[in-house]
Amino acid sequence: MSAYRQALPQLGDQLFITDGGLETSLIFHEGIELPEFAAFVLLNDQEGRDALKKYYRSYARIAKQAGLGFILESPTWRSSPEWGQKIGYTTAELHDLNTAAIGLMESIREEFESADQPYVISGCIGPRGDGYRAENRMTETEARDYHGEQIGSFALSAADCVTAVTMNYVEEASGIALAARDRRIPAIISFTVETDGRLPSGETLDEAIALVDAASDGYPAYYMVNCAHPSHFESSLAAMERIDRVRGIRANASRCSHAELDEADELDDGNPEEFGLDYRRLLDRFPSINVVGGCCGTDQRHIEQISLRLVSQDAA
């Protein structure tokens, strides 16, 4: 059972980092093929599990050396029913793989965690559809039913929470929050935004958070922003009335729009040093944020720069 489910450590003042762009790192840096961008398939054999362990350990070491907490986000962004079936997995196999993913996260935690550096395990949930487009939208009830299966697997495991990543419309996010509440596991909702700082469905971050909180009686432990460059959402954060509900950022390395990233043949990894400075500025400006990591195009270099900028500044 979860070590931290009753009181998530990241709800305090301690700074936590997480990993970078898992799928883009595996594909572009390691040369690993991922059908439908699905990293969970690597759990099927020892070679794949070793690749995942190597990846997570590299970030766990950064956290350890910097004296920071760490969020272990499981490699399960694509292991929901429809995506799993698309690449040939049954419901029972998906349950086993979701459980195995949390088991792998447990092994990393056992290796690196200490009393003053908690390593929190999160069951990662991705959108049913395209992360960049708010198409074929579900109702809140449909989303609650659809995502409930995967969340149920996490609730029976050692996962401390679930994190819905790259959410691009409100109804799906609300359904996930309600499904997590049904299963009594903490939920974190991470929205993605376009270059104008709005969700692909058109809402501002403030509006989206208000709507999900209203639908779920404020169930999400907190909210995040991911899969967008800091320049796309900094002004939106500044305009928010509910900025205290935002505790996490996992930004893209690239300044490109979602449409441009979709059409790109090569990885845009931006400038890691500039990326670290962007995060320093964001945390100075928005002190409620204490969970930081990367998304598409980011790797260990970007997270190292974040930790260097944040830890050195705090020490000063």
C-alpha positions as CSV (number, residue, x, y, z in Angstrom):
1,M,0.0,0.0,0.0
2,S,1.0,3.6,-0.6
3,A,3.6,5.1,1.8
4,Y,2.3,8.7,1.4
5,R,-1.3,8.5,0.3
6,Q,-2.7,10.2,3.4
7,A,-0.4,13.2,3.2
8,L,1.5,13.8,0.0
9,P,4.9,15.3,0.9
10,Q,4.8,17.7,-2.0
11,L,2.0,19.6,-0.4
12,G,4.5,21.1,2.0
13,D,7.2,23.6,1.2
14,Q,10.0,21.1,0.1
15,L,11.1,21.4,-3.5
16,F,10.6,18.3,-5.7
17,I,11.9,17.5,-9.1
18,T,10.7,14.8,-11.5
19,D,12.0,13.4,-14.8
20,G,12.1,15.0,-18.3
21,G,10.5,13.9,-21.5
22,L,10.4,10.1,-21.1
23,E,9.1,9.1,-24.5
24,T,11.2,11.7,-26.5
25,S,14.3,10.7,-24.6
26,L,13.8,7.0,-25.3
27,I,13.0,7.5,-29.0
28,F,15.5,10.2,-29.9
29,H,18.4,9.5,-27.5
30,E,18.2,5.8,-27.0
31,G,16.9,4.7,-30.4
32,I,14.1,2.7,-28.8
33,E,10.9,2.3,-30.8
34,L,7.7,3.0,-28.9
35,P,4.4,2.0,-30.7
36,E,1.9,4.9,-30.3
37,F,4.4,6.7,-28.0
38,A,3.8,3.9,-25.4
39,A,6.7,3.5,-23.0
40,F,4.8,0.9,-20.9
41,V,5.6,-1.8,-23.5
42,L,9.1,-1.8,-22.3
43,L,7.9,-3.5,-19.1
44,N,7.4,-6.8,-21.1
45,D,11.0,-7.9,-21.1
46,Q,14.2,-7.5,-19.1
47,E,15.9,-5.4,-21.7
48,G,13.0,-2.9,-21.7
49,R,12.9,-2.8,-17.9
50,D,16.6,-2.2,-17.7
51,A,16.2,0.7,-20.1
52,L,13.5,2.2,-17.9
53,K,15.5,1.7,-14.7
54,K,18.5,3.4,-16.4
55,Y,16.3,6.4,-17.3
56,Y,14.7,6.8,-13.9
57,R,17.9,6.3,-12.0
58,S,19.6,9.1,-13.9
59,Y,17.0,11.6,-12.6
60,A,16.9,10.0,-9.1
61,R,20.6,10.7,-8.8
62,I,20.1,14.3,-9.8
63,A,17.6,14.7,-7.0
64,K,19.7,12.8,-4.5
65,Q,22.8,15.0,-5.2
66,A,20.8,18.2,-5.0
67,G,19.1,17.2,-1.8
68,L,15.6,17.4,-3.3
69,G,12.5,15.3,-3.1
70,F,11.6,13.3,-6.2
71,I,8.3,12.4,-8.0
72,L,8.6,9.0,-9.7
73,E,6.0,9.4,-12.6
74,S,5.3,5.9,-13.9
75,P,5.8,5.1,-17.7
76,T,2.0,4.5,-18.2
77,W,0.9,7.6,-20.1
78,R,-0.5,5.3,-22.8
79,S,-1.6,2.3,-20.8
80,S,-5.3,3.2,-20.7
81,P,-7.8,0.8,-22.3
82,E,-8.2,2.3,-25.8
83,W,-4.5,3.0,-26.4
84,G,-3.6,-0.4,-25.0
85,Q,-6.1,-2.2,-27.2
86,K,-4.8,-0.3,-30.2
87,I,-1.4,-2.0,-29.8
88,G,-2.7,-5.4,-28.9
89,Y,-3.1,-5.5,-25.1
90,T,-6.1,-7.0,-23.2
91,T,-7.7,-5.5,-20.1
92,A,-6.0,-8.0,-17.9
93,E,-2.6,-7.4,-19.5
94,L,-2.9,-3.7,-19.0
95,H,-3.8,-4.1,-15.3
96,D,-0.7,-6.3,-14.9
97,L,1.5,-3.8,-16.7
98,N,0.2,-0.8,-14.8
99,T,0.9,-2.7,-11.6
100,A,4.3,-3.7,-12.8
101,A,5.1,-0.1,-13.6
102,I,4.4,0.9,-10.0
103,G,6.6,-2.0,-8.8
104,L,9.5,-0.7,-10.9
105,M,9.0,2.8,-9.3
106,E,9.1,1.1,-5.9
107,S,12.5,-0.4,-6.7
108,I,13.9,3.0,-7.5
109,R,12.4,4.5,-4.4
110,E,14.0,1.7,-2.2
111,E,17.3,2.5,-3.8
112,F,17.4,6.3,-3.4
113,E,14.9,7.5,-0.8
114,S,16.0,8.8,2.6
115,A,14.2,10.3,5.6
116,D,14.7,13.9,4.4
117,Q,14.3,13.2,0.7
118,P,11.0,11.6,0.0
119,Y,10.5,9.8,-3.3
120,V,6.8,9.9,-4.2
121,I,5.3,7.4,-6.6
122,S,2.6,8.7,-9.1
123,G,0.6,6.6,-11.5
124,C,0.7,8.6,-14.8
125,I,-2.5,8.9,-16.8
126,G,-2.6,10.3,-20.3
127,P,-5.5,11.5,-22.4
128,R,-7.8,9.1,-24.2
129,G,-7.3,11.0,-27.4
130,D,-4.5,13.2,-28.9
131,G,-2.7,15.2,-26.2
132,Y,-2.5,18.2,-28.5
133,R,-6.1,18.3,-29.8
134,A,-9.4,18.5,-27.9
135,E,-11.2,16.3,-30.4
136,N,-13.7,13.4,-29.8
137,R,-14.4,14.8,-26.4
138,M,-16.0,12.7,-23.7
139,T,-18.5,13.8,-21.2
140,E,-17.5,13.9,-17.6
141,T,-19.3,10.6,-16.9
142,E,-17.7,8.9,-19.9
143,A,-14.2,10.1,-18.8
144,R,-14.9,8.9,-15.2
145,D,-15.8,5.4,-16.5
146,Y,-13.0,5.2,-19.1
147,H,-10.1,6.3,-16.8
148,G,-11.6,4.5,-13.8
149,E,-10.1,1.2,-15.0
150,Q,-6.5,2.4,-15.0
151,I,-6.9,4.4,-11.8
152,G,-8.3,1.3,-10.1
153,S,-5.1,-0.6,-10.9
154,F,-3.1,2.2,-9.4
155,A,-5.3,2.4,-6.3
156,L,-4.6,-1.3,-5.6
157,S,-0.8,-0.7,-5.9
158,A,1.8,1.2,-3.9
159,A,1.1,4.4,-5.9
160,D,0.8,7.4,-3.6
161,C,-1.3,9.4,-6.2
162,V,-2.3,9.6,-9.8
163,T,-1.3,12.4,-12.2
164,A,-3.3,13.1,-15.3
165,V,-0.8,14.6,-17.7
166,T,-1.5,16.7,-20.9
167,M,-5.1,17.2,-20.3
168,N,-6.6,19.5,-22.9
169,Y,-10.2,19.9,-22.0
170,V,-12.2,20.1,-18.8
171,E,-14.6,17.2,-18.9
172,E,-11.8,14.6,-19.2
173,A,-9.9,16.2,-16.3
174,S,-13.1,16.3,-14.2
175,G,-13.9,12.7,-14.9
176,I,-10.4,11.6,-13.8
177,A,-10.7,13.6,-10.6
178,L,-14.0,11.9,-9.8
179,A,-12.7,8.4,-10.7
180,A,-9.8,9.0,-8.4
181,R,-12.1,10.1,-5.6
182,D,-14.2,7.0,-6.2
183,R,-11.1,4.9,-5.5
184,R,-9.7,7.1,-2.7
185,I,-6.4,7.9,-4.2
186,P,-5.1,11.5,-4.5
187,A,-5.3,13.1,-7.9
188,I,-3.2,15.7,-9.6
189,I,-4.4,17.3,-12.9
190,S,-1.9,18.8,-15.4
191,F,-3.2,20.9,-18.2
192,T,-1.5,21.6,-21.5
193,V,-1.9,25.0,-23.2
194,E,-1.4,26.5,-26.6
195,T,1.0,29.4,-27.3
196,D,-1.7,31.8,-26.1
197,G,-1.8,30.2,-22.7
198,R,-5.3,28.7,-23.2
199,L,-6.2,25.1,-23.2
200,P,-6.7,23.6,-26.7
201,S,-10.5,23.7,-25.9
202,G,-10.3,27.4,-25.3
203,E,-10.5,27.9,-21.5
204,T,-7.9,29.8,-19.5
205,L,-6.1,27.9,-16.8
206,D,-8.1,29.8,-14.2
207,E,-11.4,28.8,-15.9
208,A,-10.4,25.2,-16.3
209,I,-9.3,24.8,-12.7
210,A,-12.5,26.5,-11.4
211,L,-14.6,24.1,-13.5
212,V,-12.8,20.9,-12.4
213,D,-12.9,22.0,-8.7
214,A,-16.6,22.7,-9.0
215,A,-17.3,19.4,-10.6
216,S,-15.2,17.4,-8.0
217,D,-15.7,19.5,-4.9
218,G,-12.1,20.5,-5.1
219,Y,-10.8,16.9,-5.1
220,P,-7.5,17.4,-7.0
221,A,-4.6,17.8,-4.6
222,Y,-3.2,20.4,-6.9
223,Y,-2.8,21.3,-10.6
224,M,0.1,21.5,-13.0
225,V,1.0,22.8,-16.5
226,N,2.9,20.6,-18.9
227,C,3.8,20.1,-22.6
228,A,4.2,23.9,-23.3
229,H,7.2,26.2,-23.2
230,P,7.3,28.7,-20.2
231,S,6.9,31.6,-22.6
232,H,3.5,30.1,-23.6
233,F,2.0,30.2,-20.1
234,E,3.9,32.6,-17.8
235,S,1.5,35.5,-18.5
236,S,-1.4,33.2,-18.0
237,L,-0.1,32.2,-14.5
238,A,0.4,35.9,-13.7
239,A,-3.3,36.6,-14.5
240,M,-4.7,33.7,-12.4
241,E,-6.9,34.2,-9.3
242,R,-6.3,30.6,-8.3
243,I,-2.5,30.5,-8.7
244,D,-2.2,28.9,-5.3
245,R,-3.8,25.7,-6.8
246,V,-0.9,25.4,-9.3
247,R,2.1,23.6,-7.7
248,G,3.8,22.0,-10.6
249,I,5.4,22.7,-14.0
250,R,6.7,20.2,-16.6
251,A,7.6,22.4,-19.6
252,N,8.7,21.6,-23.1
253,A,12.2,22.5,-24.2
254,S,10.9,23.9,-27.4
255,R,9.2,27.2,-28.0
256,C,7.3,25.6,-30.9
257,S,3.5,25.3,-30.9
258,H,1.8,21.9,-30.7
259,A,1.1,22.0,-34.4
260,E,4.7,22.7,-35.2
261,L,5.9,19.9,-32.8
262,D,3.5,17.5,-34.5
263,E,5.0,18.2,-37.9
264,A,8.7,18.1,-36.7
265,D,11.0,15.3,-37.8
266,E,13.8,16.2,-35.4
267,L,13.8,16.7,-31.7
268,D,14.0,20.4,-30.5
269,D,15.8,20.3,-27.2
270,G,16.1,24.1,-26.8
271,N,18.7,25.5,-24.5
272,P,19.1,23.7,-21.2
273,E,20.8,26.6,-19.4
274,E,18.1,29.0,-20.6
275,F,15.5,26.4,-19.4
276,G,17.0,26.4,-15.9
277,L,16.8,30.2,-15.8
278,D,13.2,30.2,-16.9
279,Y,12.3,27.9,-14.0
280,R,14.2,30.1,-11.5
281,R,12.2,33.1,-12.7
282,L,8.9,31.2,-12.5
283,L,9.5,30.0,-9.0
284,D,10.6,33.4,-7.9
285,R,7.4,34.8,-9.3
286,F,5.0,32.0,-8.3
287,P,6.1,30.7,-4.9
288,S,3.3,28.1,-4.7
289,I,5.1,26.0,-7.3
290,N,7.4,23.4,-5.8
291,V,7.2,20.4,-8.2
292,V,9.3,20.9,-11.4
293,G,10.4,18.7,-14.2
294,G,10.4,18.5,-18.0
295,C,8.2,17.3,-20.9
296,C,8.9,16.9,-24.6
297,G,12.5,17.5,-25.7
298,T,13.9,17.7,-22.1
299,D,16.4,15.3,-20.7
300,Q,18.9,15.0,-17.8
301,R,20.7,18.2,-18.9
302,H,17.5,20.3,-18.5
303,I,16.7,18.9,-15.1
304,E,20.2,19.3,-13.9
305,Q,20.0,23.0,-14.9
306,I,16.8,23.4,-13.0
307,S,18.2,21.8,-9.9
308,L,21.4,23.9,-10.1
309,R,19.5,27.2,-10.5
310,L,17.0,26.4,-7.8
311,V,19.3,24.9,-5.2
312,S,22.2,27.4,-5.7
313,Q,19.7,30.3,-5.4
314,D,18.2,28.9,-2.2
315,A,21.6,28.4,-0.7
316,A,22.5,32.0,-1.5
